[in-house]
Amino acid sequence: MGLSTHVLDTMHGCPAAGMEVSLFSTHGDEATLIQRLVLNRDGRTDAPLFDNASLRAGTYRLTFGVAAYFKSRGVELPEPCFLDRVSIDFGVAHADQHYHVPLLVSPWSYSTYRGS
């Protein structure tokens, strides 16, 4: 399955449908955009970010448009908001394994882990 992600909105207790996500490859301080997409009604991508054949060992970044998502849900956020974008930098050491990078998020906090 390669690389996948999903987002759960812990403020509303539901998937973060409509949240924008960007995937970058990283090399030191440089980041190269690979793709930008919007999460479906289940808070997931419609297809894996990388399948098994195209995932390569290396470092990557997922950036999630948290503030824009919550504003689109009608949540009043202070300016500047506490969390605007959440970026997760992670490494893929074994390209033959599945890497799942979920995000649990509210306007005030987030957590992630390597899922299955």
PDB file as gemmi writes it, atoms N, CA and C in Angstrom:
CRYST1    1.000    1.000    1.000  90.00  90.00  90.00 P 1                      
ATOM      1  N   MET A   1       0.823  -1.192   0.000  1.00  0.00           N  
ATOM      2  CA  MET A   1       0.000   0.000   0.000  1.00  0.00           C  
ATOM      3  C   MET A   1       0.865   1.253   0.000  1.00  0.00           C  
ATOM      4  N   GLY A   2       2.126   1.228   0.356  1.00  0.00           N  
ATOM      5  CA  GLY A   2       3.002   2.386   0.253  1.00  0.00           C  
ATOM      6  C   GLY A   2       2.852   3.386   1.375  1.00  0.00           C  
ATOM      7  N   LEU A   3       2.311   4.568   1.055  1.00  0.00           N  
ATOM      8  CA  LEU A   3       2.152   5.652   2.018  1.00  0.00           C  
ATOM      9  C   LEU A   3       0.719   6.150   1.983  1.00  0.00           C  
ATOM     10  N   SER A   4       0.126   6.280   3.169  1.00  0.00           N  
ATOM     11  CA  SER A   4      -1.240   6.792   3.271  1.00  0.00           C  
ATOM     12  C   SER A   4      -1.367   7.688   4.485  1.00  0.00           C  
ATOM     13  N   THR A   5      -2.468   8.440   4.539  1.00  0.00           N  
ATOM     14  CA  THR A   5      -2.759   9.311   5.672  1.00  0.00           C  
ATOM     15  C   THR A   5      -4.262   9.408   5.850  1.00  0.00           C  
ATOM     16  N   HIS A   6      -4.672   9.827   7.004  1.00  0.00           N  
ATOM     17  CA  HIS A   6      -6.057  10.232   7.235  1.00  0.00           C  
ATOM     18  C   HIS A   6      -6.064  11.205   8.393  1.00  0.00           C  
ATOM     19  N   VAL A   7      -7.141  11.984   8.511  1.00  0.00           N  
ATOM     20  CA  VAL A   7      -7.235  13.003   9.556  1.00  0.00           C  
ATOM     21  C   VAL A   7      -8.568  12.865  10.269  1.00  0.00           C  
ATOM     22  N   LEU A   8      -8.496  12.874  11.589  1.00  0.00           N  
ATOM     23  CA  LEU A   8      -9.694  12.887  12.426  1.00  0.00           C  
ATOM     24  C   LEU A   8      -9.795  14.232  13.135  1.00  0.00           C  
ATOM     25  N   ASP A   9     -10.937  14.852  13.021  1.00  0.00           N  
ATOM     26  CA  ASP A   9     -11.267  16.115  13.673  1.00  0.00           C  
ATOM     27  C   ASP A   9     -11.748  15.768  15.077  1.00  0.00           C  
ATOM     28  N   THR A  10     -10.891  15.983  16.081  1.00  0.00           N  
ATOM     29  CA  THR A  10     -11.246  15.603  17.452  1.00  0.00           C  
ATOM     30  C   THR A  10     -12.168  16.624  18.117  1.00  0.00           C  
ATOM     31  N   MET A  11     -12.299  17.816  17.541  1.00  0.00           N  
ATOM     32  CA  MET A  11     -13.237  18.815  18.080  1.00  0.00           C  
ATOM     33  C   MET A  11     -14.677  18.389  17.798  1.00  0.00           C  
ATOM     34  N   HIS A  12     -14.922  17.897  16.589  1.00  0.00           N  
ATOM     35  CA  HIS A  12     -16.275  17.528  16.187  1.00  0.00           C  
ATOM     36  C   HIS A  12     -16.511  16.021  16.220  1.00  0.00           C  
ATOM     37  N   GLY A  13     -15.441  15.248  16.446  1.00  0.00           N  
ATOM     38  CA  GLY A  13     -15.593  13.793  16.515  1.00  0.00           C  
ATOM     39  C   GLY A  13     -15.929  13.155  15.180  1.00  0.00           C  
ATOM     40  N   CYS A  14     -15.237  13.605  14.112  1.00  0.00           N  
ATOM     41  CA  CYS A  14     -15.544  13.084  12.780  1.00  0.00           C  
ATOM     42  C   CYS A  14     -14.304  13.167  11.885  1.00  0.00           C  
ATOM     43  N   PRO A  15     -14.355  12.516  10.727  1.00  0.00           N  
ATOM     44  CA  PRO A  15     -13.258  12.668   9.766  1.00  0.00           C  
ATOM     45  C   PRO A  15     -13.174  14.122   9.296  1.00  0.00           C  
ATOM     46  N   ALA A  16     -11.977  14.559   8.937  1.00  0.00           N  
ATOM     47  CA  ALA A  16     -11.751  15.944   8.496  1.00  0.00           C  
ATOM     48  C   ALA A  16     -11.942  16.049   6.985  1.00  0.00           C  
ATOM     49  N   ALA A  17     -13.162  15.821   6.531  1.00  0.00           N  
ATOM     50  CA  ALA A  17     -13.492  15.894   5.109  1.00  0.00           C  
ATOM     51  C   ALA A  17     -13.240  17.304   4.585  1.00  0.00           C  
ATOM     52  N   GLY A  18     -12.567  17.389   3.453  1.00  0.00           N  
ATOM     53  CA  GLY A  18     -12.313  18.682   2.830  1.00  0.00           C  
ATOM     54  C   GLY A  18     -11.019  19.350   3.242  1.00  0.00           C  
ATOM     55  N   MET A  19     -10.255  18.761   4.167  1.00  0.00           N  
ATOM     56  CA  MET A  19      -8.984  19.369   4.568  1.00  0.00           C  
ATOM     57  C   MET A  19      -7.958  19.216   3.445  1.00  0.00           C  
ATOM     58  N   GLU A  20      -7.214  20.292   3.194  1.00  0.00           N  
ATOM     59  CA  GLU A  20      -6.151  20.248   2.190  1.00  0.00           C  
ATOM     60  C   GLU A  20      -4.886  19.649   2.801  1.00  0.00           C  
ATOM     61  N   VAL A  21      -4.215  18.800   2.022  1.00  0.00           N  
ATOM     62  CA  VAL A  21      -2.971  18.157   2.447  1.00  0.00           C  
ATOM     63  C   VAL A  21      -1.955  18.289   1.322  1.00  0.00           C  
ATOM     64  N   SER A  22      -0.717  18.591   1.688  1.00  0.00           N  
ATOM     65  CA  SER A  22       0.372  18.644   0.718  1.00  0.00           C  
ATOM     66  C   SER A  22       1.453  17.655   1.134  1.00  0.00           C  
ATOM     67  N   LEU A  23       1.992  16.946   0.154  1.00  0.00           N  
ATOM     68  CA  LEU A  23       3.072  15.992   0.376  1.00  0.00           C  
ATOM     69  C   LEU A  23       4.327  16.522  -0.302  1.00  0.00           C  
ATOM     70  N   PHE A  24       5.425  16.554   0.454  1.00  0.00           N  
ATOM     71  CA  PHE A  24       6.720  17.012  -0.045  1.00  0.00           C  
ATOM     72  C   PHE A  24       7.759  15.925   0.173  1.00  0.00           C  
ATOM     73  N   SER A  25       8.756  15.875  -0.691  1.00  0.00           N  
ATOM     74  CA  SER A  25       9.975  15.147  -0.369  1.00  0.00           C  
ATOM     75  C   SER A  25      10.925  16.195   0.209  1.00  0.00           C  
ATOM     76  N   THR A  26      11.762  15.801   1.159  1.00  0.00           N  
ATOM     77  CA  THR A  26      12.659  16.753   1.801  1.00  0.00           C  
ATOM     78  C   THR A  26      14.095  16.276   1.702  1.00  0.00           C  
ATOM     79  N   HIS A  27      14.975  17.249   1.598  1.00  0.00           N  
ATOM     80  CA  HIS A  27      16.418  17.002   1.593  1.00  0.00           C  
ATOM     81  C   HIS A  27      17.032  18.147   2.377  1.00  0.00           C  
ATOM     82  N   GLY A  28      17.372  17.900   3.650  1.00  0.00           N  
ATOM     83  CA  GLY A  28      17.850  18.974   4.508  1.00  0.00           C  
ATOM     84  C   GLY A  28      16.751  20.012   4.684  1.00  0.00           C  
ATOM     85  N   ASP A  29      17.056  21.262   4.395  1.00  0.00           N  
ATOM     86  CA  ASP A  29      16.075  22.342   4.530  1.00  0.00           C  
ATOM     87  C   ASP A  29      15.212  22.527   3.284  1.00  0.00           C  
ATOM     88  N   GLU A  30      15.493  21.796   2.225  1.00  0.00           N  
ATOM     89  CA  GLU A  30      14.738  21.938   0.980  1.00  0.00           C  
ATOM     90  C   GLU A  30      13.563  20.975   0.949  1.00  0.00           C  
ATOM     91  N   ALA A  31      12.422  21.480   0.472  1.00  0.00           N  
ATOM     92  CA  ALA A  31      11.228  20.652   0.331  1.00  0.00           C  
ATOM     93  C   ALA A  31      10.694  20.818  -1.089  1.00  0.00           C  
ATOM     94  N   THR A  32      10.377  19.694  -1.729  1.00  0.00           N  
ATOM     95  CA  THR A  32       9.854  19.696  -3.084  1.00  0.00           C  
ATOM     96  C   THR A  32       8.436  19.141  -3.062  1.00  0.00           C  
ATOM     97  N   LEU A  33       7.487  19.946  -3.545  1.00  0.00           N  
ATOM     98  CA  LEU A  33       6.091  19.511  -3.569  1.00  0.00           C  
ATOM     99  C   LEU A  33       5.928  18.329  -4.515  1.00  0.00           C  
ATOM    100  N   ILE A  34       5.306  17.270  -4.013  1.00  0.00           N  
ATOM    101  CA  ILE A  34       4.995  16.098  -4.830  1.00  0.00           C  
ATOM    102  C   ILE A  34       3.547  16.161  -5.288  1.00  0.00           C  
ATOM    103  N   GLN A  35       2.651  16.433  -4.329  1.00  0.00           N  
ATOM    104  CA  GLN A  35       1.241  16.575  -4.675  1.00  0.00           C  
ATOM    105  C   GLN A  35       0.478  17.318  -3.591  1.00  0.00           C  
ATOM    106  N   ARG A  36      -0.613  17.921  -4.016  1.00  0.00           N  
ATOM    107  CA  ARG A  36      -1.532  18.617  -3.107  1.00  0.00           C  
ATOM    108  C   ARG A  36      -2.909  18.025  -3.380  1.00  0.00           C  
ATOM    109  N   LEU A  37      -3.662  17.731  -2.328  1.00  0.00           N  
ATOM    110  CA  LEU A  37      -4.967  17.113  -2.497  1.00  0.00           C  
ATOM    111  C   LEU A  37      -5.912  17.520  -1.378  1.00  0.00           C  
ATOM    112  N   VAL A  38      -7.158  17.130  -1.523  1.00  0.00           N  
ATOM    113  CA  VAL A  38      -8.191  17.408  -0.531  1.00  0.00           C  
ATOM    114  C   VAL A  38      -8.738  16.072  -0.049  1.00  0.00           C  
ATOM    115  N   LEU A  39      -8.894  15.944   1.272  1.00  0.00           N  
ATOM    116  CA  LEU A  39      -9.367  14.686   1.852  1.00  0.00           C  
ATOM    117  C   LEU A  39     -10.844  14.450   1.537  1.00  0.00           C  
ATOM    118  N   ASN A  40     -11.199  13.193   1.336  1.00  0.00           N  
ATOM    119  CA  ASN A  40     -12.582  12.829   1.014  1.00  0.00           C  
ATOM    120  C   ASN A  40     -13.460  12.818   2.270  1.00  0.00           C  
ATOM    121  N   ARG A  41     -14.706  12.393   2.127  1.00  0.00           N  
ATOM    122  CA  ARG A  41     -15.672  12.458   3.238  1.00  0.00           C  
ATOM    123  C   ARG A  41     -15.289  11.573   4.415  1.00  0.00           C  
ATOM    124  N   ASP A  42     -14.359  10.623   4.177  1.00  0.00           N  
ATOM    125  CA  ASP A  42     -13.870   9.757   5.244  1.00  0.00           C  
ATOM    126  C   ASP A  42     -12.575  10.294   5.852  1.00  0.00           C  
ATOM    127  N   GLY A  43     -12.163  11.521   5.447  1.00  0.00           N  
ATOM    128  CA  GLY A  43     -10.937  12.109   5.967  1.00  0.00           C  
ATOM    129  C   GLY A  43      -9.686  11.433   5.437  1.00  0.00           C  
ATOM    130  N   ARG A  44      -9.812  10.772   4.290  1.00  0.00           N  
ATOM    131  CA  ARG A  44      -8.702  10.031   3.691  1.00  0.00           C  
ATOM    132  C   ARG A  44      -8.471  10.503   2.265  1.00  0.00           C  
ATOM    133  N   THR A  45      -7.355  10.078   1.709  1.00  0.00           N  
ATOM    134  CA  THR A  45      -7.098  10.326   0.296  1.00  0.00           C  
ATOM    135  C   THR A  45      -7.839   9.255  -0.506  1.00  0.00           C  
ATOM    136  N   ASP A  46      -8.184   9.573  -1.746  1.00  0.00           N  
ATOM    137  CA  ASP A  46      -8.896   8.605  -2.577  1.00  0.00           C  
ATOM    138  C   ASP A  46      -8.002   7.454  -3.020  1.00  0.00           C  
ATOM    139  N   ALA A  47      -6.701   7.687  -3.037  1.00  0.00           N  
ATOM    140  CA  ALA A  47      -5.728   6.662  -3.403  1.00  0.00           C  
ATOM    141  C   ALA A  47      -4.509   6.853  -2.507  1.00  0.00           C  
ATOM    142  N   PRO A  48      -3.668   5.836  -2.368  1.00  0.00           N  
ATOM    143  CA  PRO A  48      -2.458   6.025  -1.565  1.00  0.00           C  
ATOM    144  C   PRO A  48      -1.619   7.187  -2.102  1.00  0.00           C  
ATOM    145  N   LEU A  49      -0.903   7.862  -1.220  1.00  0.00           N  
ATOM    146  CA  LEU A  49       0.000   8.934  -1.639  1.00  0.00           C  
ATOM    147  C   LEU A  49       1.128   8.359  -2.494  1.00  0.00           C  
ATOM    148  N   PHE A  50       1.595   7.189  -2.110  1.00  0.00           N  
ATOM    149  CA  PHE A  50       2.532   6.392  -2.906  1.00  0.00           C  
ATOM    150  C   PHE A  50       2.059   4.953  -2.824  1.00  0.00           C  
ATOM    151  N   ASP A  51       2.118   4.229  -3.928  1.00  0.00           N  
ATOM    152  CA  ASP A  51       1.868   2.793  -3.850  1.00  0.00           C  
ATOM    153  C   ASP A  51       3.198   2.093  -3.571  1.00  0.00           C  
ATOM    154  N   ASN A  52       3.162   0.779  -3.395  1.00  0.00           N  
ATOM    155  CA  ASN A  52       4.389   0.037  -3.070  1.00  0.00           C  
ATOM    156  C   ASN A  52       5.466   0.200  -4.119  1.00  0.00           C  
ATOM    157  N   ALA A  53       5.090   0.302  -5.373  1.00  0.00           N  
ATOM    158  CA  ALA A  53       6.072   0.384  -6.452  1.00  0.00           C  
ATOM    159  C   ALA A  53       6.772   1.735  -6.512  1.00  0.00           C  
ATOM    160  N   SER A  54       6.121   2.812  -6.047  1.00  0.00           N  
ATOM    161  CA  SER A  54       6.712   4.147  -6.193  1.00  0.00           C  
ATOM    162  C   SER A  54       7.283   4.735  -4.900  1.00  0.00           C  
ATOM    163  N   LEU A  55       6.981   4.143  -3.753  1.00  0.00           N  
ATOM    164  CA  LEU A  55       7.537   4.647  -2.491  1.00  0.00           C  
ATOM    165  C   LEU A  55       9.032   4.366  -2.437  1.00  0.00           C  
ATOM    166  N   ARG A  56       9.799   5.371  -2.063  1.00  0.00           N  
ATOM    167  CA  ARG A  56      11.248   5.247  -1.952  1.00  0.00           C  
ATOM    168  C   ARG A  56      11.683   5.617  -0.542  1.00  0.00           C  
ATOM    169  N   ALA A  57      12.773   5.022  -0.091  1.00  0.00           N  
ATOM    170  CA  ALA A  57      13.352   5.414   1.192  1.00  0.00           C  
ATOM    171  C   ALA A  57      13.746   6.884   1.094  1.00  0.00           C  
ATOM    172  N   GLY A  58      13.583   7.602   2.193  1.00  0.00           N  
ATOM    173  CA  GLY A  58      13.938   9.016   2.212  1.00  0.00           C  
ATOM    174  C   GLY A  58      13.132   9.761   3.250  1.00  0.00           C  
ATOM    175  N   THR A  59      13.190  11.076   3.168  1.00  0.00           N  
ATOM    176  CA  THR A  59      12.467  11.902   4.134  1.00  0.00           C  
ATOM    177  C   THR A  59      11.374  12.680   3.414  1.00  0.00           C  
ATOM    178  N   TYR A  60      10.262  12.858   4.131  1.00  0.00           N  
ATOM    179  CA  TYR A  60       9.066  13.452   3.563  1.00  0.00           C  
ATOM    180  C   TYR A  60       8.416  14.399   4.573  1.00  0.00           C  
ATOM    181  N   ARG A  61       7.497  15.202   4.070  1.00  0.00           N  
ATOM    182  CA  ARG A  61       6.709  16.108   4.919  1.00  0.00           C  
ATOM    183  C   ARG A  61       5.270  16.085   4.433  1.00  0.00           C  
ATOM    184  N   LEU A  62       4.358  15.928   5.368  1.00  0.00           N  
ATOM    185  CA  LEU A  62       2.936  16.125   5.108  1.00  0.00           C  
ATOM    186  C   LEU A  62       2.531  17.424   5.794  1.00  0.00           C  
ATOM    187  N   THR A  63       1.864  18.315   5.074  1.00  0.00           N  
ATOM    188  CA  THR A  63       1.396  19.577   5.638  1.00  0.00           C  
ATOM    189  C   THR A  63      -0.119  19.625   5.500  1.00  0.00           C  
ATOM    190  N   PHE A  64      -0.773  19.856   6.624  1.00  0.00           N  
ATOM    191  CA  PHE A  64      -2.231  19.824   6.707  1.00  0.00           C  
ATOM    192  C   PHE A  64      -2.765  21.238   6.943  1.00  0.00           C  
ATOM    193  N   GLY A  65      -3.764  21.650   6.178  1.00  0.00           N  
ATOM    194  CA  GLY A  65      -4.370  22.980   6.311  1.00  0.00           C  
ATOM    195  C   GLY A  65      -5.406  23.006   7.423  1.00  0.00           C  
ATOM    196  N   VAL A  66      -4.942  23.052   8.650  1.00  0.00           N  
ATOM    197  CA  VAL A  66      -5.799  22.922   9.827  1.00  0.00           C  
ATOM    198  C   VAL A  66      -6.715  24.134  10.012  1.00  0.00           C  
ATOM    199  N   ALA A  67      -6.178  25.343  10.026  1.00  0.00           N  
ATOM    200  CA  ALA A  67      -7.003  26.531  10.274  1.00  0.00           C  
ATOM    201  C   ALA A  67      -8.064  26.701   9.191  1.00  0.00           C  
ATOM    202  N   ALA A  68      -7.678  26.552   7.944  1.00  0.00           N  
ATOM    203  CA  ALA A  68      -8.653  26.698   6.848  1.00  0.00           C  
ATOM    204  C   ALA A  68      -9.784  25.685   6.994  1.00  0.00           C  
ATOM    205  N   TYR A  69      -9.444  24.470   7.385  1.00  0.00           N  
ATOM    206  CA  TYR A  69     -10.467  23.444   7.586  1.00  0.00           C  
ATOM    207  C   TYR A  69     -11.448  23.854   8.683  1.00  0.00           C  
ATOM    208  N   PHE A  70     -10.920  24.246   9.851  1.00  0.00           N  
ATOM    209  CA  PHE A  70     -11.823  24.593  10.954  1.00  0.00           C  
ATOM    210  C   PHE A  70     -12.633  25.847  10.641  1.00  0.00           C  
ATOM    211  N   LYS A  71     -12.045  26.805   9.965  1.00  0.00           N  
ATOM    212  CA  LYS A  71     -12.802  27.991   9.552  1.00  0.00           C  
ATOM    213  C   LYS A  71     -13.931  27.600   8.606  1.00  0.00           C  
ATOM    214  N   SER A  72     -13.676  26.649   7.716  1.00  0.00           N  
ATOM    215  CA  SER A  72     -14.719  26.204   6.792  1.00  0.00           C  
ATOM    216  C   SER A  72     -15.858  25.499   7.524  1.00  0.00           C  
ATOM    217  N   ARG A  73     -15.581  25.000   8.729  1.00  0.00           N  
ATOM    218  CA  ARG A  73     -16.608  24.368   9.566  1.00  0.00           C  
ATOM    219  C   ARG A  73     -17.323  25.379  10.449  1.00  0.00           C  
ATOM    220  N   GLY A  74     -16.964  26.661  10.321  1.00  0.00           N  
ATOM    221  CA  GLY A  74     -17.628  27.707  11.097  1.00  0.00           C  
ATOM    222  C   GLY A  74     -17.029  27.957  12.464  1.00  0.00           C  
ATOM    223  N   VAL A  75     -15.866  27.405  12.735  1.00  0.00           N  
ATOM    224  CA  VAL A  75     -15.210  27.610  14.027  1.00  0.00           C  
ATOM    225  C   VAL A  75     -14.550  28.999  14.018  1.00  0.00           C  
ATOM    226  N   GLU A  76     -14.857  29.806  15.014  1.00  0.00           N  
ATOM    227  CA  GLU A  76     -14.227  31.118  15.141  1.00  0.00           C  
ATOM    228  C   GLU A  76     -12.863  30.939  15.791  1.00  0.00           C  
ATOM    229  N   LEU A  77     -11.826  31.319  15.059  1.00  0.00           N  
ATOM    230  CA  LEU A  77     -10.456  31.192  15.544  1.00  0.00           C  
ATOM    231  C   LEU A  77      -9.864  32.572  15.761  1.00  0.00           C  
ATOM    232  N   PRO A  78      -8.992  32.726  16.756  1.00  0.00           N  
ATOM    233  CA  PRO A  78      -8.325  34.012  16.952  1.00  0.00           C  
ATOM    234  C   PRO A  78      -7.344  34.272  15.809  1.00  0.00           C  
ATOM    235  N   GLU A  79      -6.990  35.528  15.618  1.00  0.00           N  
ATOM    236  CA  GLU A  79      -5.975  35.888  14.622  1.00  0.00           C  
ATOM    237  C   GLU A  79      -4.767  36.448  15.335  1.00  0.00           C  
ATOM    238  N   PRO A  80      -3.592  35.910  15.189  1.00  0.00           N  
ATOM    239  CA  PRO A  80      -3.369  34.696  14.410  1.00  0.00           C  
ATOM    240  C   PRO A  80      -3.883  33.472  15.159  1.00  0.00           C  
ATOM    241  N   CYS A  81      -4.242  32.466  14.403  1.00  0.00           N  
ATOM    242  CA  CYS A  81      -4.751  31.246  15.034  1.00  0.00           C  
ATOM    243  C   CYS A  81      -3.586  30.459  15.640  1.00  0.00           C  
ATOM    244  N   PHE A  82      -3.906  29.633  16.605  1.00  0.00           N  
ATOM    245  CA  PHE A  82      -2.870  28.857  17.291  1.00  0.00           C  
ATOM    246  C   PHE A  82      -2.211  27.865  16.335  1.00  0.00           C  
ATOM    247  N   LEU A  83      -3.017  27.082  15.610  1.00  0.00           N  
ATOM    248  CA  LEU A  83      -2.489  26.148  14.614  1.00  0.00           C  
ATOM    249  C   LEU A  83      -3.024  26.556  13.248  1.00  0.00           C  
ATOM    250  N   ASP A  84      -2.136  26.976  12.372  1.00  0.00           N  
ATOM    251  CA  ASP A  84      -2.541  27.311  11.011  1.00  0.00           C  
ATOM    252  C   ASP A  84      -2.358  26.083  10.122  1.00  0.00           C  
ATOM    253  N   ARG A  85      -1.135  25.655   9.984  1.00  0.00           N  
ATOM    254  CA  ARG A  85      -0.801  24.440   9.245  1.00  0.00           C  
ATOM    255  C   ARG A  85      -0.003  23.537  10.180  1.00  0.00           C  
ATOM    256  N   VAL A  86      -0.256  22.262  10.093  1.00  0.00           N  
ATOM    257  CA  VAL A  86       0.516  21.281  10.854  1.00  0.00           C  
ATOM    258  C   VAL A  86       1.366  20.506   9.856  1.00  0.00           C  
ATOM    259  N   SER A  87       2.667  20.520  10.080  1.00  0.00           N  
ATOM    260  CA  SER A  87       3.600  19.779   9.230  1.00  0.00           C  
ATOM    261  C   SER A  87       4.211  18.639  10.022  1.00  0.00           C  
ATOM    262  N   ILE A  88       4.230  17.489   9.403  1.00  0.00           N  
ATOM    263  CA  ILE A  88       4.832  16.300  10.013  1.00  0.00           C  
ATOM    264  C   ILE A  88       5.973  15.850   9.112  1.00  0.00           C  
ATOM    265  N   ASP A  89       7.187  15.925   9.622  1.00  0.00           N  
ATOM    266  CA  ASP A  89       8.359  15.437   8.913  1.00  0.00           C  
ATOM    267  C   ASP A  89       8.625  14.009   9.383  1.00  0.00           C  
ATOM    268  N   PHE A  90       8.811  13.105   8.434  1.00  0.00           N  
ATOM    269  CA  PHE A  90       9.014  11.704   8.791  1.00  0.00           C  
ATOM    270  C   PHE A  90       9.931  11.039   7.784  1.00  0.00           C  
ATOM    271  N   GLY A  91      10.490   9.926   8.188  1.00  0.00           N  
ATOM    272  CA  GLY A  91      11.396   9.183   7.332  1.00  0.00           C  
ATOM    273  C   GLY A  91      10.836   7.831   6.963  1.00  0.00           C  
ATOM    274  N   VAL A  92      11.144   7.407   5.756  1.00  0.00           N  
ATOM    275  CA  VAL A  92      10.802   6.071   5.270  1.00  0.00           C  
ATOM    276  C   VAL A  92      12.120   5.317   5.133  1.00  0.00           C  
ATOM    277  N   ALA A  93      12.329   4.364   6.023  1.00  0.00           N  
ATOM    278  CA  ALA A  93      13.560   3.579   5.998  1.00  0.00           C  
ATOM    279  C   ALA A  93      13.407   2.308   5.173  1.00  0.00           C  
ATOM    280  N   HIS A  94      12.203   1.761   5.143  1.00  0.00           N  
ATOM    281  CA  HIS A  94      11.954   0.480   4.475  1.00  0.00           C  
ATOM    282  C   HIS A  94      10.819   0.662   3.473  1.00  0.00           C  
ATOM    283  N   ALA A  95      11.159   0.957   2.238  1.00  0.00           N  
ATOM    284  CA  ALA A  95      10.159   1.259   1.213  1.00  0.00           C  
ATOM    285  C   ALA A  95       9.263   0.070   0.890  1.00  0.00           C  
ATOM    286  N   ASP A  96       9.634  -1.125   1.332  1.00  0.00           N  
ATOM    287  CA  ASP A  96       8.799  -2.303   1.087  1.00  0.00           C  
ATOM    288  C   ASP A  96       7.711  -2.465   2.150  1.00  0.00           C  
ATOM    289  N   GLN A  97       7.688  -1.590   3.160  1.00  0.00           N  
ATOM    290  CA  GLN A  97       6.673  -1.633   4.209  1.00  0.00           C  
ATOM    291  C   GLN A  97       5.622  -0.552   3.969  1.00  0.00           C  
ATOM    292  N   HIS A  98       4.478  -0.710   4.609  1.00  0.00           N  
ATOM    293  CA  HIS A  98       3.426   0.307   4.522  1.00  0.00           C  
ATOM    294  C   HIS A  98       3.663   1.359   5.596  1.00  0.00           C  
ATOM    295  N   TYR A  99       3.579   2.618   5.222  1.00  0.00           N  
ATOM    296  CA  TYR A  99       3.685   3.737   6.155  1.00  0.00           C  
ATOM    297  C   TYR A  99       2.361   4.478   6.145  1.00  0.00           C  
ATOM    298  N   HIS A 100       1.722   4.551   7.300  1.00  0.00           N  
ATOM    299  CA  HIS A 100       0.461   5.280   7.443  1.00  0.00           C  
ATOM    300  C   HIS A 100       0.706   6.381   8.467  1.00  0.00           C  
ATOM    301  N   VAL A 101       0.408   7.635   8.091  1.00  0.00           N  
ATOM    302  CA  VAL A 101       0.681   8.791   8.948  1.00  0.00           C  
ATOM    303  C   VAL A 101      -0.639   9.501   9.232  1.00  0.00           C  
ATOM    304  N   PRO A 102      -1.336   9.110  10.301  1.00  0.00           N  
ATOM    305  CA  PRO A 102      -2.600   9.753  10.643  1.00  0.00           C  
ATOM    306  C   PRO A 102      -2.376  11.028  11.469  1.00  0.00           C  
ATOM    307  N   LEU A 103      -3.372  11.896  11.437  1.00  0.00           N  
ATOM    308  CA  LEU A 103      -3.357  13.120  12.241  1.00  0.00           C  
ATOM    309  C   LEU A 103      -4.670  13.208  12.986  1.00  0.00           C  
ATOM    310  N   LEU A 104      -4.585  13.399  14.295  1.00  0.00           N  
ATOM    311  CA  LEU A 104      -5.748  13.690  15.126  1.00  0.00           C  
ATOM    312  C   LEU A 104      -5.602  15.149  15.522  1.00  0.00           C  
ATOM    313  N   VAL A 105      -6.606  15.991  15.234  1.00  0.00           N  
ATOM    314  CA  VAL A 105      -6.396  17.428  15.352  1.00  0.00           C  
ATOM    315  C   VAL A 105      -7.636  18.181  15.812  1.00  0.00           C  
ATOM    316  N   SER A 106      -7.388  19.232  16.572  1.00  0.00           N  
ATOM    317  CA  SER A 106      -8.387  20.239  16.939  1.00  0.00           C  
ATOM    318  C   SER A 106      -7.728  21.588  16.665  1.00  0.00           C  
ATOM    319  N   PRO A 107      -8.420  22.697  16.864  1.00  0.00           N  
ATOM    320  CA  PRO A 107      -7.758  23.991  16.665  1.00  0.00           C  
ATOM    321  C   PRO A 107      -6.634  24.259  17.667  1.00  0.00           C  
ATOM    322  N   TRP A 108      -6.552  23.431  18.721  1.00  0.00           N  
ATOM    323  CA  TRP A 108      -5.618  23.713  19.817  1.00  0.00           C  
ATOM    324  C   TRP A 108      -4.571  22.643  20.042  1.00  0.00           C  
ATOM    325  N   SER A 109      -4.705  21.482  19.389  1.00  0.00           N  
ATOM    326  CA  SER A 109      -3.738  20.406  19.640  1.00  0.00           C  
ATOM    327  C   SER A 109      -3.775  19.401  18.489  1.00  0.00           C  
ATOM    328  N   TYR A 110      -2.713  18.594  18.429  1.00  0.00           N  
ATOM    329  CA  TYR A 110      -2.679  17.501  17.454  1.00  0.00           C  
ATOM    330  C   TYR A 110      -1.766  16.406  17.946  1.00  0.00           C  
ATOM    331  N   SER A 111      -1.960  15.213  17.380  1.00  0.00           N  
ATOM    332  CA  SER A 111      -1.062  14.098  17.638  1.00  0.00           C  
ATOM    333  C   SER A 111      -1.006  13.239  16.384  1.00  0.00           C  
ATOM    334  N   THR A 112       0.068  12.477  16.300  1.00  0.00           N  
ATOM    335  CA  THR A 112       0.261  11.577  15.173  1.00  0.00           C  
ATOM    336  C   THR A 112       1.017  10.354  15.656  1.00  0.00           C  
ATOM    337  N   TYR A 113       1.115   9.368  14.803  1.00  0.00           N  
ATOM    338  CA  TYR A 113       1.841   8.143  15.112  1.00  0.00           C  
ATOM    339  C   TYR A 113       2.051   7.399  13.796  1.00  0.00           C  
ATOM    340  N   ARG A 114       2.878   6.387  13.803  1.00  0.00           N  
ATOM    341  CA  ARG A 114       2.986   5.546  12.622  1.00  0.00           C  
ATOM    342  C   ARG A 114       1.926   4.465  12.731  1.00  0.00           C  
ATOM    343  N   GLY A 115       0.940   4.560  11.883  1.00  0.00           N  
ATOM    344  CA  GLY A 115      -0.154   3.595  11.897  1.00  0.00           C  
ATOM    345  C   GLY A 115       0.159   2.391  11.034  1.00  0.00           C  
ATOM    346  N   SER A 116      -0.823   1.539  10.897  1.00  0.00           N  
ATOM    347  CA  SER A 116      -0.644   0.329  10.095  1.00  0.00           C  
ATOM    348  C   SER A 116      -1.531   0.363   8.867  1.00  0.00           C  
TER     349      SER A 116                                                      
END                                                                             
